[in-house]
Amino acid sequence: MTRRARMGIAAGVFLAAIVLLLGLVGRELSAPALPPLAGTPESTDNDTLARGAALARAGNCMACHTARGGEPYAGGHAIRTPFGTLMAGNLTPELETGLGGWSSEAFRRALHQGISRDGRLLYPVFPYEHTTRLQDADVDALYAYLRSLPPVHRPNDAHALRSPYNTQVALALWRLLNFEPARHQSEINRSAEWNRGAYLVQGVAHCAACHSPRNAWGGSGQAFSGGLMPDGRWYAPSLLDPAEAGVQNWPVEQVLGLLRDGHLDHATTMGPMAEVVFHGTSHLPEADLLAMTTYLRELPVQAARVPDFKAAEPGLLRLGAQVYEQHCVDCHGQQGQGAAKAYLPLAGNRALLMASPVNAIQAIFSGGFSPATAGNPQPYGMPPFRTLLSDTEVAAVTSFIRQSWGNRAGPVSPLDVQRVR
């Protein structure tokens, strides 16, 4: 075969691939608009509303769909990502700006296929990669619950994404690579409790949305193996690694207590996870929490590669010891032992020992606050030091607590701190 013939075949294959890709993109963009809701939905029984409320809690919907100081579920919360900022929409049943004109069919399509009522593709910060698993009856219960909320007139804010991520074509390409509608399938060799936990964790609770790595295009890596939050401000630790957030070796009562109360003597939730507990899991029925506990405890163990230990510079550690003595020792103790039922121990604290120092830095910046729950009604808190400490001082004290009392985690540089700040 001549060189010209080979080039002709290659060009033909390339052209065919382009035509196929354009056809697939066109199919993604061809969803029709659905008609507005005609009349009012049928009345819903209390059991369905209660189930919808529990699902909304499990999904922590209110946290994303409520602006700071705004009306619950009325939208306006900014979600920052590497591609720009997306604004959560109004989920109240207000006709002009909320879901008042949405039928149950339109709502079901949004959760299962990631397509809005008007046919637009939705951005995956709305976790349809996970809600696609929900059964129709649960989607309808969630719809009924949202329809029962007080309507709030609040126009949706525009997204602020960089080009080309602000185009439907780019979103269609992303979906071709990363999304396929599905439904939850129970595993017959597992218990009913495990299957219920898998349904909640993988579906409406969308735990993997945070606890999984993302590639440069926003696609998910291995589920539950840990990753930075979209805005880079917190690290969602691996649920597969017992040295990070895996609970495979924890007693059932401790896992249940952390999901319900947000605090144990040796562990607490902070940042986004504290929000999940406060708005979500602390309100769930104990049967659902036990199911989630069962599933999380049976996740496969996959320890992360631990980098070779590198000691911090002696001068940085001396500065860190001084900062610790001035600001930290009264609560966390000379030996990092903490205080029972009040201040967490730092010695052996696995949140400090992770390869990523982001959460330790963020706790120093923003303070440490576990959620106020029925089981932890008056939580102790740690004040923020963002304005009191320089980047070098934060790097020094973070390095000190990561390398004292037997802790052996990598040092932290001022540049690491600046990235988080």
N, C-alpha and C positions, 0 to 999 in steps of 0.2 A: 504494500500500500504506500502510495506516495505521501510526502509531507503535506501537500496541498489537500489530499483526500482526508488525512487525519485531522487537519485543521478544520475542514468542512464538517466532519462528524462532530468534533468538539463544539464547534459553533452551533450546530443543530441541537446537541444535547443541552447546551447552555440556554439557548432560546426556548427550548421546550420547558426547561426548569423555570425560567422566568414566567412563561405563560401559565404554568401550573401554579406558581406562587401567586401571581396576580389573580388567578381564579379563586384560590383559597382565601386571599385577602378580601376579594369581592364578596365571597360567601359570608365572611365574618361581618361585613359591613351592610349586609342586605336585610337585617332584621326589620320587620315592619313596625310602625307605631301601633300601639294597641289603643282601642277606643277608651275614652274616659268612663269612669264608673257611672252607670245609669241608676239613678235613684240612690237608695241607701242600702248597705249590706243587711243581711238578715241578722236578727238578734242572736247573741252568742250566750251560751250557758256559762255559769260561773266556773265550772271545772276547766273549760277551754281557756277562759281568760286567765285562770291561775296558772295553767300550763304555759301559756304564752308569756306571762310575767316571769316565770322561772327561766324560760329560754332566753328572754331578754337579759336577765341577770347573768345567766351562764355566759352569754356572749359579751357581757360588759358593754352593751350597746350605748347606754347613756353616757359613758365616759367620753366616747369619741364624738357623739352627736349632741354634745352640750358645750356651748362656749362658756368660758370662765365668767361666772356671774349671770349667765343667761338662763332661760327657761329650759327645763329638762327636755331632751330629745328635739329641741328646736334648731339644732345645727349651729354652724359658725365656729366650730373648733378647728384650728389649723393643724394639719399633719404635715410635718416637714420631712422631706425625703431627699436623697441625692439628686433627684430630677426636678426639684422645685417643691412648692407647697400646694397641698390639696386641702380643700375645705369640705368638712363633713356637712351633709345636707339635713334638711328639716324632715323629721320622721313623724311629726304630729299630723293629725288628720285635717289640717287646714287646707281649704280647697285650692287657693291660688299658689301658695308657696310650699305646701307640705304634701302629704300623701292622700289628701282628701279626694283627689280625682283618680286614684289608683284602684283598680279592681284587684281581687284576689289573684286573678290570672297574671296580671302585670307584676304583682309583688312576688309571686312564685317564680316567674321568669327571671326577675332580678337576682333572687337568691340562688337559683339553680344554674343560670346561664350567664349572669353578670351583664344583663342588658336592661337598660332603663325603659320606662313606659313608652318614651318617644322613639325607641329604636337605637339610641346611642349606646355604645359600649361603655361600661363602667370601669373606672380604674380599680385595680386590685387592692388598694388600701381598704376598700370595701371587701371583706374577706370571702368573696364568692368562691374562691378556690376551696374553701372549707364548708361554707353553707350549702354548696352543691350537694353535699352528702345527706342533707336533712330530708326526712320523709315529708310527703305532702301534708299530712295531718299536722305535723309540728310547724311547718311554714304557715299553714292557715291559722294555727293558734297564735303564732307570733303576730300575724297580720291583724287578727281580732284584738289582741292586746294593744297594739299601736293605734288601732282605730278607736280604742276606748279612752285614749289620753285627751286632755284638754287641747283643743286646736290653738296653735300660736301662729300669728301672721309674722313670719320672718323670712324675707327673701334670701335665697341661697347666695352665698358669696362665690365669686368666680375663682377658679383655680389659677395658680400662678406657676405654670410649668415652663421650663425652657424648651425651645425648639430643638429637635422635632418631637419631643415627648408629649407635646400638647396637641398632637394630631391623632385623629381616629385611625389613620393608616398605621402609625407606629404602634398604637395599642392593639390593633388587629394582628400585627406581626408578633407582638409579645404573646398574645393569646395562642397563636399557632404553636409557639414553642413551649408554652408553660401551662396551658389550661385545657382540661378536657372535662366536660360535665360528667358527673357520676352520681351514684347513690351509695349509701352505706350498706355493706353486705356483712351480715353476722357470720362469725366463724363457728361452725358446728362443733368443733372440738374444744371450744372455750365455754366458760360458764356464762350464764345470763348476766351476772354482775359485771364480768369483764367486758362483754359485748356492749352493755349499757355505757360503761366507762369509755370504751373506744369511740362509741357514737358521740358522746359529749365532748371528749378531748379533741378528737379529730375534726368534729363538725362545728357545732355552734360555739364552743369555747375557743376554737381556732388557736390552740396553744402553739402549734407549730409555726404560726404566722410570725411570732416573735422568737421562738426558741429554735430557729433554723437559720443557717447562713444564707446570704443572698449573693448572687454573682453580680458582675458589673451592670447587667441589664435588669436587675431586680428579680431574677428567677430564683426559686428556692433550691437550696442544696438538700443534704440529707436531713430528713425531718428529725427534730428534737436534738440535734447535735450542737446547738448553741449558735448565737450570732449577734452582731450589733443591731440595736433597734434602728429603724429607718433614719432617725435624725442623728445617730451616732452618739447620743448622750448617755445611753445605758447599754450594757451588755446583757442579753438574755442567756443565762448559762445553759450548758448542755444538760438535758434530762436523761441522757444515756450514760453520763460519767458520774459515778458516785463522789468523785472529788470536786465536782462542780455543783449541780443541782439534782443529780440522780438520787432517788429515794428507794432504790431497790433493796437496800439493807436496813431501812428504817422500819420500826414497828408501825403497824396500821394506825394506832392511836396518834402517833406523832405526825404522820402525813395528814391524817384527817384534821388534827388540831391546827396545823399550819394553814390548810385551805380554809378552815372555818374561822379561826381566830386571828391568823396573820402573825402569830408570835409564839415562840417556844423559848425555854430557858437558853437554848443553844443556837437558836436560829430565829430570824425575823424577816418579814417582807418589807421592802422599801421601794421607793420610786414607782415605776409602772406596775410592779407586782402587788404592791400595797394597794394601789388603786383597784386592781382586779379583785382583791379580797374584799375591800371596803364596799365597792359597788356590786360585786358579783357573788363570789363563792361563799361569803359569810351569810348570804341570804338563801342559799340553796337547801333543799331538803336533805336530811342526813343520808337518805338512800342514794341520792345522786352523788354526794361527796364520797361515800363508801365505794361506789362504782368507779369514780375517777381515781380514787386511791388504789383500788385493785389494778386498774389498767396501768397507772404510772409505776407501781411497784414491780410490774412484770415487763416493763420495757427492757429490751436487750441491753446488757452492759457493754459499753464501748468506751474504754478509757482513752482520753486524748493524749497525744504525744506530749510529754513533759520536756521543755527545753532544758539544756544544761544550765545548772545554777551559775549565776554570775553575781559576785558580791558587789554591793554599791561602794562608791568611793568613800574612804574613811571620813573625809570632811563633810560629805553629804549626810552620812549617818550621825555624825556629831551634831550637825544642825538639826536633824530630825529628832534626836533625843531631847534637844533643848525645846523644840516646839511641842513635843509630846509632854514634857514636864510642865510646860506653861499652860497648855490648853486641854490635855487629854487625861492626865494621870488621875485626877480626882474621881472620874467616873470609871475609867477602864483599868485602873490599878497599876502598880509598879511592875507587875509581872504579866500585864495584859489579861488578868483573870476576870475582869468585869465584876458585876454584882448580880447575884441571883434575882430573877424577876424584875430586873431594872435595866442594867447595862450589859450588853453582849460581851462575852470574852473575845479578845483579839488573838490570843494564843491558840493556834490550831484552827482558826476561823477559816472555813473553806472559801468564803467570799473574798478573803484577802489573798488566798494562795493560788487563785486562778492565774493562768498565764496573762489574761487581760487585766490591767489595773483600772479599767474605766470605772467600774462601780465603786471602788474604794475612793478614787478621786472625786467622783460625783457626790458621794456621801459627805466628804469633807466640804465640798463646795456648797451643796444644797441642804445639808443636814440629814439626819436619819430619823424618819418618822414611820413607825409601824401604824397600821390602821386601827382606829377605834372600833371595836366590835363588841358583841355581847360577852365574849370570852376574854376580851382584853379592853375593858371600857375606859381605862385611863392610862394609855401607853406613855412610857417615858420617851422623850425625844432628845435628839442631839442637835444643837444649834448650827446654823450654816456659818462657814468661815470664808465664803467667797470674797468678801470685801476686807477681811482681816489679814489674810495670808497671801503672800506673793506666789507666783508660779514656782519659784525655787524652794520656798518654804513648804508648799504643798508636796512637791516632789520629794523633799527631804523627809517629811514625816510619813509619807506613804511608803517610801523605801524603808524607813526605820521599822514601821509596824509589820512590813512584809518580810523583814529579815531579823526579827527579834523573837525571843522566847521559843526558839526551835522552829519558827517559820522560815521556810526556804523558798521564797518567790523572787522573781527578777526585780532589779532596781527600776525606779521610775525617774525619768528625766524631766526637766522643766518643759521641754518640747512636748512630751506626752501630756503634761498638764495643760499646756496652752491649747492643744487640739481639743481637749474636752471643754475647756473654758469657752 
